[in-house]
């Protein structure tokens, strides 16, 4: 899951850079949609990683008791 977060972050940064350098209105709109989609995916995957870490911590706590 962490590798997926990293890959999505790279794509998101590349898309933002393209968006900043593009002047064509259609291309800017398409890149904006792609950016929003990647941002949503990134946020969701960060949540998944956070939940995995919490569950691992809880399991570790249970086994130590």
Helices and strands as residue ranges (DSSP letters): H 2-21, H 25-64
